[in-house]
Amino acid sequence: MRPLDGVTVLALEHVIAAPFATRQLADLGARVIKIERTGGGDQARGYDQRARGLSSHFVWTNRGKESLTLDLKQAAAQQVMQRLVARADVLVQNLAPGAAARLGMSYEALKAQHPRLIVCDISGYGDDPDHPGPMRDKKAYDLLIQSEAGFLSVTGQPDAPAKAGASIADIAAGMYAYSSILAALIQRGRTGQGCRLDVSMLEAMVEWMSFPLYYALDGAEPPPRAGAAHATIYPYGPFVAGDGKTVMLGLQNEREWQLFCDQVLLQPDLARDARFDSNPKRVEHRAVLRALVLDVFAQLSAAQVIQRLEAAQIANARLNTMADVWQHEQLHARGRLADVASPSGPMPVFRPPALPDSFEPQLGAIPAVGEHTDALLAELGYTPDEITALHHSGAV
């Protein structure tokens, strides 16, 4: 038995934040019914064709779901939604602010008839009608939220901000939606009552920015942009070895600095150099120290540098490519990869992290657009003739 077996999630979702949240609910056993636009479906399906002909974004966030196409501008499609809501435990939506309310899918419109329903609204800036804020209706994309939350101001090179290479604002919102839904299900089990969850991408991302925010509290200078290096600890970051490969390393304290000088650089006297005998001094003189480290590393391959770092118990890592990660020996040794079905055939996926050993995750197929429409309509009580009529009208 999986934790969410028997839980039905209705997902009015698109792109990343909401689909990522509901995919994780599906992994835990929930039945996730994904509502897609008639025609092309979720716009993320068209972002690229890099995953064996499918969109990389869509493959990542939509396994284990049933796809139902609806044109929610039509009354007949809205009637289908009402039947689905009556059977749902959770409704998740990340439509434009106010769109769910116009469709009659707001918590306020549904709670009287469905008091056990949990409604999770995901938006860029928050969609609480009592506290809308001046930016409630502003369009919000991942990069824009990274910028609004201050992430770009502390990320990148000193003369050029950079965004994260993954959709971290969407991921942050999706994770808070996922964990909040789990908490709401626990609460409902105690009280019998559903609730509304208002998840803002901006607020989720600001929570993740708390370290630099507190570092810059009361008008203090923020952490400087330092590329792939640590802004306030040194040596901590990338160093190129003699074979051109990059090694990441990180020192946390003076004991490790001594070991680094003794066993990695083979220059024990450097640990007592007045320019480098504390972390603030090493940060201040990082350019000089970097040159000294690179002079030593230039005589070694990356593998030899890592061998020395391991012997000295200095934290380190390789600068892996995507191809390297697919072949990562640790992930394969721990059995983290599996295959799921998809419209393009078997698709490799990573098993969810941090699951207990008492159940297997539900690694379901990646659906084609509208793949489950007819089956779901029949389950809702529509006759074959009624289903045909819905197709002819374009409602599904």
Buried (B, 14 or more C-beta within 10 A) or exposed (E): EBBBEEBBBBBBBBBBBBBBBBBBBBBBBBBBBBBBBBEEBBBBBEBEEEBBEBBBBBBBBBBBBBBBBBBBEBEBBBBBBBBBBEEBBBBBBBBEBBBBBEBEBBBEBBBEEBEEBBBBBBBBBBBEEEEBEEBBBBEBBBBBBBBBBBBBBBBBEEEEBEBBEEBBBBBBBBBBBBEBBBEBBEBBEEEEEBBBBBBBBBBBBBEBBEEBBEBBEEEEEBBEBBBEBBBBBBBBBEBBBBEEBBBBBBBEEEEBBBBBBBBBBEBEEBBEBEEBBEBEBBBBBBEEBBEBBEEBBEEBBBEBBBBBBEEBEBEBEBBEEEEEEEEBEEBEEEEBEBEBBBBBEEBEBEBBEEBEEEEEBBBBBBBBBBBBBBEBBEEBEBEEEBBEBBBEEBBB
